[in-house]
Amino acid sequence: MQRGDGQLVENFYSSTCPNVESIVNRVVSTKFSQTFITVPATLRLFFHDCFIVGCDASVLIQSPNGDAEKDAPDNLSLAGDGFDTVVQAKQAVEAQCPGVVSCADILAIAARDVVVLAGGASFSVELGRRDGLVSRASSVKGNLPEPTFNLDELNQMFAKHGLSQIDMIALSGAHTLGFSHCDRFANRIYSFSSSSPVDPSLDPAYAQQLMQACPRNVDPQIAINMDPVTPRTFDNMYYQNLVAGKGLFTSDQVLFTDASSQPTVKDFARNPLDFNAAFATAMRKLGRVGVKTGNQGEIRRDCTAFN
C-alpha cells in the first residue's frame, strides 16, 4: 500500500503483524489488573512523548548519562508503570512479530487501551510511526503546558502541534484521571495574590479540602486526585468539576473562567457523547504530531535503547 510521507493508516500492520492490537491489549489489561496507575501513567506518557519532538517513543530512551528526555525535570514525575506497560507490550509483540512494530505505535495503542479500560469510549488508532533517533533532556523545557498557564498560553502551545482550542479542551479532560503533587497548585490555596491568598475561582469548600490534604509544609510526595469525584473513571466529570469551581490547576479552571472556552466546557459537562467524540478526534490528531517515517526513524528492538 502506498503511503505519503508521514501518513499513518489504521491497518498499517495488517500483513506484517495482524494481531498487534490484541497482543498489546492483553498486556495492558494484565498490567491494569495489577495497578490502576497504569491508566493515567500510560496516557500521560503518550502526551509527553508527542509534545516533545513528536510521537516517536523518544521519551522511553534510557541514557547512561542521564540526559535523555525522561531525565528532564518536567518528566521526572512520569510514573514507572507507564514505561513498564510499553516495554512489556513491546516484548510480547516482538515474540510474535520481531522487528516489525515500533515502540511509538505500541505507546499509541496502549494509550487508547487504558482509556477504554477506565470506562472511556474506544476509537481506532492510526499506525505507521517509526521510533526516533534522538532523545535529549534539553528538548523538553518550555514545550509542555504548565499548570499556571492561561488560555492564550495553552492555545499557543497546542496550536504549534496543529491542535485547536477544542482539541486542547478535550485533551485536558484526561485530568479526569490521575493525580498531582501539592506543589503544582499550592499557590492557588496559599499565595494567590496579596489581596486574596486563595484563588477566587476555586470553590471555597474545595479549597478547604485541598488545604487539609496539602498543609503548608507538606511532604512533596503527597498526591491529590485531579478529579475529586470519580478519580478512577474516564468520564466527563472533569468538566462538571470545572463548572463547580473544582479544577485543580489554574490551567484547568481557566477553561471555564475564560469566556471564549466556557461554552465548550459547558457542552462537554452536559454531553458526554460530545466529549468522547472530541477526545477521540484530538487523540488521533495528537498521534500525528512530528511522526517519523522511512529513514527518519527505526524500529527499535528494545524501547529503552536505540538499535
C-alpha positions as CSV (number, residue, x, y, z in Angstrom):
1,M,0.0,0.0,0.0
2,Q,1.4,3.4,-1.0
3,R,1.9,5.8,1.9
4,G,2.7,9.5,1.5
5,D,5.3,11.0,3.9
6,G,4.1,11.0,7.4
7,Q,0.8,9.4,6.6
8,L,-0.5,7.0,9.1
9,V,-3.1,4.3,8.4
10,E,-5.2,2.2,10.8
11,N,-4.3,-1.1,9.1
12,F,-0.6,-0.5,8.7
13,Y,0.4,-3.9,10.1
14,S,-2.4,-5.9,8.5
15,S,0.0,-8.1,6.6
16,T,3.1,-7.9,8.8
17,C,1.7,-8.2,12.4
18,P,-2.1,-8.6,12.1
19,N,-2.7,-9.3,15.8
20,V,-0.6,-6.4,17.1
21,E,-3.6,-4.6,18.8
22,S,-4.8,-7.7,20.6
23,I,-1.3,-8.6,21.8
24,V,-0.8,-5.0,23.2
25,N,-4.3,-5.1,24.7
26,R,-3.6,-8.3,26.5
27,V,-0.5,-6.9,28.2
28,V,-2.2,-3.6,29.0
29,S,-5.2,-5.4,30.6
30,T,-2.9,-7.5,32.7
31,K,-0.9,-4.5,33.9
32,F,-4.2,-2.7,34.6
33,S,-5.3,-5.6,36.8
34,Q,-2.1,-5.2,38.8
35,T,-2.3,-1.4,39.3
36,F,-4.7,1.3,38.3
37,I,-1.8,3.8,37.9
38,T,-1.2,2.0,34.6
39,V,-4.1,4.2,33.2
40,P,-3.0,7.8,33.9
41,A,0.7,6.8,33.6
42,T,0.4,5.5,30.1
43,L,-1.9,8.2,28.9
44,R,0.4,11.0,30.2
45,L,3.4,9.2,28.7
46,F,1.9,9.4,25.3
47,F,1.1,13.1,25.7
48,H,4.7,13.9,26.9
49,D,6.2,11.8,24.1
50,C,4.2,13.6,21.3
51,F,4.7,17.1,22.6
52,I,8.5,16.7,22.6
53,V,9.8,16.2,19.0
54,G,6.7,14.2,18.1
55,C,5.2,10.8,18.8
56,D,8.4,8.8,18.3
57,A,8.9,7.0,21.6
58,S,11.9,9.2,22.4
59,V,10.6,9.6,25.9
60,L,11.3,5.9,26.5
61,I,15.0,6.1,25.9
62,Q,17.3,5.5,28.9
63,S,20.6,7.3,28.7
64,P,23.6,6.2,30.8
65,N,24.5,9.9,31.2
66,G,21.0,10.9,32.5
67,D,20.5,13.3,29.6
68,A,17.6,11.7,27.7
69,E,14.0,13.2,27.5
70,K,12.8,11.2,30.5
71,D,15.6,12.8,32.7
72,A,14.3,16.3,32.1
73,P,12.8,17.9,35.3
74,D,9.3,18.0,33.8
75,N,9.4,14.3,33.1
76,L,10.8,13.0,36.4
77,S,7.2,12.6,37.7
78,L,6.2,10.3,34.8
79,A,5.1,7.1,36.7
80,G,7.2,4.0,36.1
81,D,4.1,2.0,35.4
82,G,3.6,3.8,32.0
83,F,7.1,2.9,30.9
84,D,6.7,-0.7,32.1
85,T,3.4,-1.1,30.2
86,V,5.0,-0.2,26.9
87,V,8.2,-2.2,27.5
88,Q,6.2,-5.3,28.4
89,A,3.8,-4.9,25.4
90,K,6.8,-4.5,23.1
91,Q,8.3,-7.7,24.4
92,A,5.1,-9.6,23.7
93,V,4.8,-8.1,20.2
94,E,8.5,-9.0,19.5
95,A,7.8,-12.6,20.4
96,Q,5.3,-12.8,17.6
97,C,6.5,-10.2,15.0
98,P,10.1,-9.5,15.6
99,G,11.5,-6.2,14.3
100,V,8.2,-5.0,12.8
101,V,6.2,-2.8,15.2
102,S,7.6,0.5,16.5
103,C,7.6,1.4,20.2
104,A,5.9,4.7,19.1
105,D,2.9,2.7,17.7
106,I,2.8,0.4,20.8
107,L,2.6,3.5,23.0
108,A,-0.2,5.0,20.8
109,I,-2.2,1.7,21.0
110,A,-1.7,1.4,24.8
111,A,-2.8,5.0,25.4
112,R,-6.1,4.2,23.7
113,D,-6.4,0.9,25.6
114,V,-6.1,2.4,29.0
115,V,-8.8,5.0,28.2
116,V,-11.2,2.1,27.4
117,L,-10.2,0.1,30.5
118,A,-11.1,3.1,32.7
119,G,-14.5,3.4,31.1
120,G,-13.8,5.7,28.2
121,A,-15.1,5.3,24.6
122,S,-13.0,3.4,22.2
123,F,-11.5,4.9,19.0
124,S,-9.3,3.5,16.2
125,V,-5.6,4.3,16.3
126,E,-3.6,5.2,13.2
127,L,-0.3,3.4,12.9
128,G,2.9,3.5,10.9
129,R,5.2,5.6,13.1
130,R,8.9,4.9,13.4
131,D,11.0,5.3,16.5
132,G,13.0,8.5,16.9
133,L,16.8,8.5,16.7
134,V,17.4,11.3,19.3
135,S,16.3,11.8,22.9
136,R,17.6,14.9,24.7
137,A,16.6,16.3,28.1
138,S,17.2,19.8,26.7
139,S,14.3,19.4,24.2
140,V,11.7,19.3,27.0
141,K,11.9,22.7,28.8
142,G,9.2,25.1,27.6
143,N,7.4,22.6,25.4
144,L,4.9,21.1,27.9
145,P,1.9,23.0,29.3
146,E,2.4,24.5,32.8
147,P,-0.3,24.2,35.5
148,T,-0.2,28.1,35.7
149,F,-1.0,28.7,32.0
150,N,-3.8,30.9,30.9
151,L,-6.0,30.2,27.8
152,D,-3.8,32.1,25.4
153,E,-0.7,30.2,26.5
154,L,-2.4,26.8,26.3
155,N,-3.8,27.6,22.8
156,Q,-0.4,28.8,21.6
157,M,1.4,25.7,22.7
158,F,-1.3,23.3,21.3
159,A,-1.5,25.2,18.0
160,K,2.2,24.6,17.4
161,H,1.2,21.0,17.0
162,G,-1.8,21.6,14.8
163,L,-4.3,21.2,17.7
164,S,-7.3,23.5,18.0
165,Q,-8.8,25.0,21.1
166,I,-11.4,22.3,21.1
167,D,-8.7,19.6,20.9
168,M,-6.9,21.3,23.8
169,I,-10.0,21.4,26.0
170,A,-10.8,17.7,25.1
171,L,-7.3,16.5,25.8
172,S,-7.4,18.4,29.2
173,G,-10.2,16.0,30.0
174,A,-7.6,13.4,30.6
175,H,-7.4,15.1,34.0
176,T,-10.5,13.1,34.9
177,L,-7.8,10.6,35.9
178,G,-4.6,10.6,37.8
179,F,-3.1,12.8,40.4
180,S,-0.9,15.7,41.1
181,H,1.6,16.7,43.8
182,C,0.8,19.6,46.1
183,D,3.5,21.9,44.8
184,R,1.8,22.1,41.4
185,F,-1.2,24.1,42.8
186,A,-0.1,25.3,46.3
187,N,-0.1,28.9,45.0
188,R,-3.9,28.7,44.5
189,I,-4.6,28.0,48.1
190,Y,-1.8,29.9,50.0
191,S,-0.3,32.7,47.9
192,F,-2.6,33.5,45.0
193,S,-2.4,37.3,45.4
194,S,-1.7,40.0,48.0
195,S,-5.4,40.7,48.4
196,S,-6.6,37.1,48.2
197,P,-4.4,34.2,49.3
198,V,-7.0,31.7,47.9
199,D,-7.8,31.8,44.2
200,P,-11.3,33.3,44.0
201,S,-12.2,30.9,41.1
202,L,-11.8,28.0,43.5
203,D,-14.9,26.6,45.2
204,P,-14.4,27.6,48.9
205,A,-15.3,24.1,50.2
206,Y,-12.9,22.5,47.7
207,A,-10.2,25.0,48.7
208,Q,-10.6,23.8,52.3
209,Q,-10.4,20.2,51.2
210,L,-7.1,21.0,49.4
211,M,-5.7,22.8,52.4
212,Q,-6.4,19.7,54.6
213,A,-4.8,17.4,52.0
214,C,-1.9,19.8,51.4
215,P,-0.9,21.6,54.6
216,R,1.7,24.4,54.1
217,N,4.9,22.4,54.5
218,V,3.6,19.1,53.3
219,D,5.7,16.2,52.1
220,P,6.2,16.8,48.3
221,Q,5.3,13.2,47.7
222,I,1.7,13.6,48.8
223,A,-0.6,13.2,45.8
224,I,-4.1,14.6,45.2
225,N,-6.6,13.2,42.7
226,M,-7.1,15.5,39.7
227,D,-10.8,14.6,39.7
228,P,-12.1,14.6,43.3
229,V,-15.4,12.9,42.3
230,T,-14.7,9.9,40.1
231,P,-10.8,9.7,40.0
232,R,-10.7,6.2,38.5
233,T,-13.3,6.6,35.8
234,F,-12.6,8.1,32.4
235,D,-15.8,10.3,32.1
236,N,-16.8,13.9,31.6
237,M,-16.7,14.7,35.4
238,Y,-13.7,16.9,34.9
239,Y,-15.9,19.4,33.0
240,Q,-18.6,19.2,35.6
241,N,-16.0,19.9,38.2
242,L,-14.8,23.0,36.3
243,V,-18.3,24.3,36.2
244,A,-18.4,23.8,40.0
245,G,-15.1,25.6,40.6
246,K,-13.2,22.4,41.3
247,G,-10.5,22.5,38.7
248,L,-7.2,21.6,40.4
249,F,-4.7,23.6,38.3
250,T,-5.1,27.2,37.1
251,S,-4.8,25.7,33.6
252,D,-7.8,23.6,34.3
253,Q,-10.1,26.2,35.9
254,V,-9.2,28.8,33.3
255,L,-11.0,26.7,30.7
256,F,-14.3,27.6,32.5
257,T,-13.5,31.1,33.7
258,D,-12.4,32.3,30.2
259,A,-15.4,33.3,28.2
260,S,-14.0,32.0,25.0
261,S,-13.6,28.4,26.2
262,Q,-16.5,28.3,28.6
263,P,-19.2,27.2,26.1
264,T,-17.1,24.1,25.1
265,V,-16.6,23.2,28.8
266,K,-20.4,23.5,29.5
267,D,-21.1,21.4,26.4
268,F,-18.7,18.6,27.5
269,A,-20.1,18.8,31.1
270,R,-23.6,18.2,29.8
271,N,-23.0,15.9,26.9
272,P,-20.6,13.0,27.4
273,L,-21.0,11.9,23.8
274,D,-19.7,15.3,22.6
275,F,-16.7,15.0,24.9
276,N,-16.0,11.4,23.8
277,A,-16.1,12.3,20.1
278,A,-13.9,15.4,20.6
279,F,-11.4,13.4,22.7
280,A,-11.1,10.6,20.1
281,T,-10.6,13.2,17.3
282,A,-8.0,15.1,19.4
283,M,-6.1,11.9,20.3
284,R,-5.9,10.9,16.7
285,K,-4.6,14.4,15.8
286,L,-2.1,14.2,18.7
287,G,-0.9,10.9,17.4
288,R,0.1,12.5,14.1
289,V,2.4,15.1,15.7
290,G,6.0,15.0,14.5
291,V,5.7,11.5,13.1
292,K,8.9,9.9,11.7
293,T,8.7,7.7,8.6
294,G,11.3,6.0,6.4
295,N,14.9,6.7,7.4
296,Q,13.8,9.5,9.8
297,G,13.4,6.7,12.3
298,E,13.9,3.0,13.0
299,I,12.0,0.0,14.6
300,R,13.7,-0.3,17.9
301,R,14.3,-3.8,19.2
302,D,14.3,-2.5,22.8
303,C,12.1,0.5,23.5
304,T,14.6,1.9,26.0
305,A,17.6,1.9,23.7
306,F,18.5,2.9,20.2
307,N,19.3,0.0,17.9
